[in-house]
Amino acid sequence: MQHIRKTFLDGKVIANDDITLKILKGEKHAIVGENGAGKSTLMKMLNGLYTPTSGKIFYHGEEVQIDSPSKAAELGIGMVYQHFMLVPTLTVAENMILGVEPKKGLSLDINQARQDVIDVSKKYGLAIDPDALVSDLSIGMQQRVEILKILFKGANLLVFDEPTAVLTPQEIKELYKIMDNLIAEGKTIIFISHKLQEVLDISDNITVIRRGKDIANFPTKEATKEKIANAMVGRAVLFTTERPEVEIGEVVLSVKDVSVKDHHNVIKVNNASFEIRKGEVLGIAGVEGSGQTELVEALTGLKEICSGEMILDNVILKKKTPRKISQLGLAHIPEDRHKRAAVSQFSVMENFALGLERDEYSKFGLLNFSKLRKDAEMFMEKYDVRPRSVDTEFGRLSGGNQQKIIVARELEKKNNNLIIAGQPTRGVDIGAIESIHKLILNEKVKGKAVMVVSSELSEILNLSDKIAVMCAGKITGILSREEANEEKIGILMAGGKLD
């Protein structure tokens, strides 16, 4: 890619500014940079979703015009997006064959489609049920479908946008193996990542993009975390945030013997009990699918409990609506911002109002747009959301900037005694992780009770005063921060017992 420039809004927003990128056959090339630096935009041009404002793309030495994803697929280029392009109401097999449907006469040959899924998933070690509905799959399994989809279409150059942002530690190891297998088969991989250790572990070369420009390119063997982070943000970055010493106060949330079933009537949370006090951060650790999602949904009123008791500030939460629970003082940063926290087609300003429109931004039954605009502009500045325009469509922002908006909205609520943060830094760069961690710990200083659910053990250990570990719906142990380490948490995550 030579001298690539991409602008939006008639040149007012510059996403890529004279970027040149060289990818060698058979390499794993990492592209890193802060949220909004222009990494995904650059790759979307390679995959035909955008066309460059200026510049040229050469593939195998020939200049190419990639004006659509189908043109990219013809060339052998496939991309796995950070926000999946799946149809939730279709099965795995039906999603896989979209656009390349096998036919039997004039009708769809679904048996052939199922067999194709089984063959491709076996070949790449990505076991998955071809008849499962996508809407029933975990986020990690949905990503498997996305990867299989582009392999099924015969991609030779695979682009991964934040490939491990939604995977469990075990799934990440499996993905590394799959990548190695793909390289052994002569394929080439480009991946965008915010995880510096991951970049060091699996890439051959690294390109750093900052504010739309390619400012550094070096072999991975010459890289360190500090070198990459410094190039990304233009300053030294702290990799651990100092937890402030705060006096722990009275109980804010009490959970006693709570059980929750899913829509198939299967128990997903089994007799969970814990407390969170003022000024305390409770971390919930566990591989995805261990019941954390259902526990959070029960606490926020999105799911009914089948037994037990949840008490927030002396109020029993059973049968309370999500809005009522929010008014009682619960702020919620959901693990899936697109499903639970935002409307992609709405502007940044409108997304800041979601959930608060009747309580904080309503005047005589009408939205108070002048107050909303003023607050939205202030929050964008305070939380460093880029670009600064409150009229930008939420879906056009990078993943990390979207996350900052959700964090800002929830932390700035007037009444939030309990903050539940689900995967608060998923798909977020090192600079934004540092910022979000400081914001969460600042809530602790204010005497708030905080619950952090994360699949990143380093994040749990960095933020928590106490750590509850979940496995198969049960809390297998609660450790103080002083006694916790990765090994002990790992044993509990697997359902084992500590000596």
C-alpha positions in Angstrom: 0.0 0.0 0.0 1.7 3.2 -1.2 1.0 6.8 0.1 -2.5 5.9 1.2 -4.7 8.8 2.2 -8.3 8.5 3.4 -10.6 11.3 4.4 -14.2 11.5 5.5 -16.8 14.4 5.7 -15.4 16.2 2.7 -11.9 16.1 3.9 -12.7 17.4 7.4 -11.7 14.1 9.1 -8.3 12.6 8.0 -8.2 8.9 9.0 -5.1 7.9 7.0 -2.4 10.4 6.0 0.2 9.2 3.5 0.6 5.7 4.9 3.0 3.2 3.1 2.8 -0.5 4.2 4.7 -3.5 2.9 3.7 -7.0 3.8 5.9 -10.0 2.9 4.5 -13.3 1.8 4.3 -15.8 4.7 4.8 -13.3 7.5 2.6 -12.4 10.5 2.6 -8.6 10.4 1.2 -6.6 13.4 -0.4 -3.2 13.0 -0.6 -1.3 16.3 -1.7 2.1 17.3 -4.1 4.0 19.6 -7.9 3.9 19.1 -8.8 6.1 16.2 -5.2 6.0 14.8 -6.6 4.7 11.5 -5.6 1.0 11.6 -9.0 -0.5 10.9 -9.7 2.1 8.1 -6.4 1.2 6.4 -7.4 -2.5 6.5 -11.0 -1.8 5.3 -9.4 -0.3 2.2 -7.4 -3.5 1.6 -10.7 -5.5 2.0 -12.7 -3.2 -0.3 -15.1 -1.7 2.2 -13.6 1.8 1.7 -11.7 3.1 -1.3 -8.6 5.3 -0.8 -9.0 9.1 -1.3 -5.5 8.8 -2.9 -2.6 6.3 -3.1 -2.1 2.9 -4.7 -2.5 -0.8 -3.7 -0.2 -3.4 -5.2 -0.9 -7.2 -4.7 1.7 -9.7 -5.9 3.4 -6.9 -7.7 0.3 -5.8 -9.7 -1.6 -2.6 -9.1 -5.2 -3.5 -8.1 -8.4 -1.6 -7.6 -10.2 -3.2 -4.6 -13.7 -1.6 -4.8 -15.7 -4.2 -2.9 -15.2 -7.1 -0.4 -16.2 -9.6 -3.2 -13.3 -8.2 -5.3 -10.9 -8.6 -2.3 -12.2 -12.2 -1.9 -11.6 -12.9 -5.6 -8.0 -11.8 -5.1 -7.7 -14.0 -2.0 -8.0 -11.3 0.7 -10.3 -11.9 3.7 -10.9 -10.0 6.8 -12.2 -11.0 10.3 -13.8 -7.8 11.7 -13.7 -6.8 15.4 -17.5 -6.4 15.3 -18.7 -9.6 13.6 -20.6 -9.6 10.3 -22.9 -12.5 11.1 -26.7 -13.0 10.8 -27.7 -14.0 14.3 -31.0 -15.8 13.1 -29.1 -18.1 10.8 -27.2 -21.3 11.7 -23.4 -21.6 11.5 -23.6 -23.5 8.2 -26.0 -20.9 6.7 -23.7 -18.0 7.7 -20.6 -19.8 6.3 -22.0 -20.2 2.8 -23.6 -16.7 2.4 -22.7 -15.5 -1.1 -21.2 -18.9 -2.2 -24.2 -21.2 -1.6 -23.9 -24.8 -2.8 -26.8 -25.7 -5.1 -28.7 -28.9 -5.8 -30.5 -28.1 -9.0 -32.1 -24.7 -8.3 -32.4 -25.2 -4.5 -29.8 -24.8 -1.7 -28.0 -27.9 -0.9 -27.9 -27.6 3.0 -26.5 -31.0 3.5 -23.5 -30.1 1.3 -23.2 -26.8 3.3 -23.1 -28.7 6.6 -20.5 -31.1 5.3 -18.4 -28.2 4.0 -18.5 -26.6 7.5 -17.4 -29.8 9.1 -14.6 -30.3 6.6 -13.2 -26.8 7.0 -13.5 -26.8 10.8 -11.7 -30.1 11.0 -8.9 -28.9 8.7 -8.2 -25.9 10.8 -8.9 -27.4 14.2 -11.9 -25.1 14.9 -14.6 -27.5 16.1 -18.1 -26.0 15.8 -21.6 -27.3 15.4 -22.9 -26.5 11.9 -26.5 -26.5 13.1 -26.0 -24.1 16.0 -27.9 -20.8 15.7 -25.3 -17.9 15.8 -27.5 -16.0 18.3 -27.0 -18.9 20.8 -23.2 -18.9 20.5 -20.7 -17.3 22.8 -18.7 -14.3 21.5 -15.6 -16.6 21.2 -17.5 -19.2 19.2 -18.9 -16.4 16.9 -15.4 -15.4 16.1 -14.6 -19.0 15.1 -17.4 -18.8 12.6 -16.0 -15.5 11.1 -12.5 -17.1 10.8 -13.9 -20.2 9.1 -16.0 -18.1 6.8 -13.0 -16.4 5.1 -11.0 -19.7 5.1 -14.0 -21.3 3.4 -13.8 -18.7 0.7 -10.1 -19.5 0.0 -8.3 -16.4 1.5 -4.5 -16.4 1.2 -4.0 -13.0 2.9 -5.9 -13.0 6.1 -6.6 -9.7 8.0 -7.6 -10.0 11.7 -9.0 -6.9 13.5 -8.3 -7.4 17.2 -8.4 -11.2 16.8 -8.1 -12.1 20.5 -10.1 -9.3 22.1 -13.1 -11.6 22.7 -11.3 -14.9 23.3 -10.6 -16.8 26.5 -6.9 -17.7 27.3 -7.4 -21.2 26.0 -9.0 -20.0 22.8 -6.1 -17.5 22.3 -3.6 -20.4 22.5 -5.7 -22.3 19.9 -5.8 -19.3 17.6 -2.0 -19.0 17.8 -1.8 -22.6 16.7 -4.2 -22.0 13.9 -2.2 -19.0 12.7 1.0 -21.1 12.7 -0.8 -23.7 10.6 -2.0 -21.1 8.2 1.5 -19.8 7.7 2.8 -23.3 7.2 0.3 -23.6 4.4 1.8 -20.6 2.7 -0.8 -18.0 3.8 0.0 -14.5 5.0 -1.4 -12.8 8.1 -1.9 -9.1 9.0 -3.4 -8.5 12.5 -4.4 -5.4 14.3 -3.9 -5.7 18.1 -3.8 -3.6 21.2 -2.2 -6.4 23.3 1.5 -5.7 23.3 2.5 -9.1 24.6 0.5 -10.7 21.9 2.3 -8.6 19.3 5.6 -9.7 20.7 4.5 -13.4 20.9 3.2 -13.9 17.4 4.3 -11.3 14.9 7.4 -11.2 12.6 7.2 -7.4 11.9 5.4 -4.4 13.5 4.0 -1.2 12.0 3.0 1.5 14.4 0.3 4.1 13.3 -0.2 7.3 15.2 -2.8 9.9 14.3 -3.2 8.5 10.8 0.5 8.3 10.0 2.9 5.3 9.9 5.5 6.5 12.3 7.5 3.3 12.9 8.3 -0.1 11.4 10.6 -2.6 12.9 11.2 -6.4 13.2 9.6 -7.9 16.3 13.0 -9.2 17.5 14.1 -5.6 18.0 10.9 -4.7 19.9 9.9 -4.3 23.6 6.6 -3.4 25.2 8.0 -0.1 26.1 9.3 0.7 22.6 5.9 -0.2 21.0 3.9 1.7 23.6 6.1 4.8 23.3 5.7 4.8 19.5 1.9 4.3 19.8 1.2 7.2 22.2 4.3 9.3 22.0 5.1 9.1 25.7 6.1 6.5 28.4 3.1 4.3 29.5 2.5 2.8 32.9 1.7 -1.0 32.6 0.3 -1.3 36.1 -1.9 1.3 37.8 -1.2 1.9 41.5 -4.3 0.9 43.6 -5.1 3.7 46.0 -5.4 2.8 49.7 -9.1 3.4 50.6 -10.9 2.6 53.8 -13.5 -0.1 53.0 -16.9 0.9 54.2 -20.3 -0.8 54.7 -21.9 -3.3 52.4 -23.4 -1.8 49.2 -24.3 -5.1 47.3 -25.2 -8.4 48.9 -25.7 -11.5 46.8 -27.0 -14.6 48.7 -27.4 -18.1 47.1 -28.4 -16.6 43.7 -29.2 -19.0 40.8 -30.0 -18.0 37.3 -31.3 -20.1 34.3 -30.8 -19.3 30.6 -33.6 -19.3 28.0 -33.1 -23.1 27.6 -33.9 -23.5 31.3 -30.3 -24.6 32.0 -28.7 -23.3 35.3 -26.0 -20.8 34.4 -25.4 -19.3 37.9 -25.5 -21.8 40.7 -25.9 -20.6 44.3 -23.6 -17.6 44.0 -22.9 -15.6 47.2 -20.6 -12.5 47.8 -20.6 -8.9 49.1 -19.1 -5.7 47.8 -18.5 -2.8 50.1 -18.0 0.9 49.7 -14.5 1.7 48.3 -14.0 -2.0 47.3 -13.3 -3.5 43.8 -14.5 -7.1 43.4 -13.0 -8.8 40.4 -14.9 -11.7 38.8 -12.5 -14.0 37.0 -13.3 -17.1 34.8 -13.2 -18.2 31.2 -16.1 -16.9 29.1 -19.3 -18.8 29.5 -18.8 -19.6 33.2 -21.9 -17.7 34.2 -20.5 -14.2 34.5 -22.8 -12.8 31.8 -25.9 -14.2 33.4 -24.8 -13.0 36.9 -24.5 -9.4 35.5 -27.8 -9.7 33.6 -29.5 -10.8 36.9 -28.0 -7.9 38.9 -29.0 -5.3 36.2 -32.6 -6.6 35.9 -32.1 -8.1 32.4 -32.7 -11.6 33.7 -34.9 -13.0 36.5 -33.3 -15.1 39.2 -34.8 -18.5 40.1 -33.7 -18.5 43.7 -31.7 -16.4 46.2 -31.5 -12.7 47.1 -29.8 -9.6 45.7 -29.8 -6.5 47.9 -28.5 -3.1 46.7 -28.3 -0.4 49.5 -30.9 -2.3 51.6 -33.3 -2.6 48.6 -34.2 -6.1 47.3 -33.7 -6.2 43.5 -36.0 -9.1 42.7 -38.7 -8.1 40.1 -37.2 -4.7 39.7 -36.9 -3.4 36.1 -33.5 -2.4 34.6 -34.5 1.3 34.7 -35.6 1.1 38.4 -32.3 -0.7 39.3 -30.4 2.1 37.5 -32.3 4.7 39.4 -31.4 2.9 42.7 -27.7 3.7 41.9 -26.4 0.9 39.6 -24.2 1.9 36.6 -23.5 -0.8 34.1 -20.7 -0.9 31.4 -21.9 -4.0 29.5 -19.5 -6.6 28.0 -21.1 -6.2 24.5 -21.5 -2.5 23.9 -23.4 -3.0 20.6 -26.0 -5.4 22.0 -26.5 -3.7 25.4 -25.1 -0.2 25.5 -25.3 1.7 22.2 -27.1 2.3 18.9 -24.5 2.4 16.1 -26.7 4.6 13.8 -27.2 7.2 16.5 -24.8 10.1 17.0 -22.3 10.3 19.8 -24.5 12.9 21.5 -27.6 10.7 21.3 -25.7 7.7 22.7 -24.6 9.8 25.7 -28.3 10.3 26.5 -29.3 6.6 26.3 -30.9 5.4 29.6 -30.7 9.0 31.0 -33.2 10.7 28.6 -36.1 10.7 31.1 -34.0 11.3 34.3 -31.3 13.8 33.4 -32.0 15.2 29.9 -35.8 15.7 30.0 -37.6 19.0 30.4 -41.4 19.1 30.4 -41.4 15.8 28.6 -39.0 17.0 25.9 -35.3 16.3 25.4 -33.1 19.2 26.6 -30.7 19.2 23.6 -28.7 22.2 24.7 -27.8 20.6 28.0 -27.1 17.2 26.3 -24.8 18.8 23.7 -22.9 20.8 26.3 -22.4 17.7 28.5 -21.5 15.5 25.5 -18.8 18.0 24.4 -17.5 18.2 28.0 -17.4 14.3 28.3 -15.6 13.9 25.0 -12.9 16.3 26.1 -12.6 14.8 29.6 -12.4 11.2 28.3 -10.4 12.1 25.2 -12.8 10.7 22.6 -11.7 11.3 19.0 -12.8 12.8 16.7 -14.3 15.4 19.0 -17.5 16.0 17.0 -20.7 15.0 19.0 -22.6 14.6 15.8 -20.4 11.8 14.5 -22.2 8.5 14.0 -21.3 6.2 16.9 -20.7 3.2 14.6 -18.0 5.2 12.7 -15.8 5.5 15.8 -13.0 3.0 16.6 -13.8 0.3 19.1 -11.8 2.0 21.9 -13.5 5.4 21.4 -16.9 3.7 21.5 -15.9 2.1 24.8 -14.8 5.4 26.2 -18.2 6.9 25.5 -20.0 4.1 27.3 -17.6 4.4 30.3 -18.1 8.2 30.4 -21.9 7.9 30.3 -22.0 5.3 33.1 -19.4 6.9 35.4 -20.9 10.4 35.0 -24.3 9.3 36.2 -25.4 11.5 39.2 -26.4 8.5 41.2 -24.1 5.5 40.9 -23.2 3.8 44.2 -22.4 0.5 42.5 -20.6 0.2 39.2 -20.6 -3.0 37.2 -17.9 -3.1 34.5 -18.1 -6.0 32.1 -14.9 -6.5 30.0 -14.2 -2.7 30.5 -11.1 -2.6 28.2 -12.1 -5.2 25.6 -10.6 -4.1 22.2 -9.0 -1.0 23.8 -5.4 0.2 23.2 -2.7 0.5 25.9 -3.2 4.3 26.4 -7.0 3.9 26.8 -6.5 0.9 29.1 -4.4 3.0 31.4 -7.0 5.8 31.3 -10.0 3.4 32.0 -8.2 1.7 34.8 -7.5 5.1 36.5 -11.1 6.1 36.1 -12.4 2.9 37.7 -9.9 3.2 40.6 -11.0 6.9 41.0 -14.6 5.6 41.6 -13.1 3.5 44.4 -11.5 6.6 45.9 -15.0 8.3 45.8 -16.3 5.4 48.0 -18.2 3.6 45.3 -18.5 -0.2 45.2 -17.2 -1.6 41.9 -17.5 -5.1 40.3 -15.1 -5.8 37.4 -15.8 -8.8 35.1 -12.8 -9.5 32.9 -11.3 -12.4 31.0 -7.9 -10.6 31.3 -6.3 -11.9 34.5 -3.8 -9.0 34.5 -6.7 -6.6 34.6 -8.4 -8.5 37.5 -5.1 -8.6 39.5 -4.4 -4.9 38.7 -7.8 -3.5 39.8 -9.2 -5.8 42.5 -9.2 -5.9 46.3 -11.0 -9.2 46.2 -11.3 -11.8 43.4 -14.2 -14.2 43.0 -13.5 -17.0 40.5 -16.3 -18.7 38.5 -16.4 -22.1 36.9 -19.5 -23.7 35.3 -21.8 -21.3 37.1 -20.3 -21.8 40.6 -18.1 -19.4 42.6 -15.2 -21.8 43.2 -13.3 -19.4 45.5 -12.9 -15.9 46.7 -9.4 -14.6 47.2 -8.0 -11.4 48.7 -5.7 -9.6 46.3 -2.7 -10.3 48.6 -3.2 -14.1 48.4 -4.2 -14.2 44.7 -1.9 -15.0 41.8 -2.4 -16.3 38.2 -1.7 -19.9 39.2 -4.2 -20.0 42.0 -6.9 -18.3 39.9 -6.1 -20.7 37.0 -6.8 -23.7 39.3 -10.1 -22.2 40.5 -11.1 -21.3 36.9 -10.7 -24.9 35.9 -12.9 -26.0 38.9 -10.0 -27.2 41.0 -9.5 -26.7 44.7 -6.7 -24.9 46.5 -4.6 -26.7 49.1 
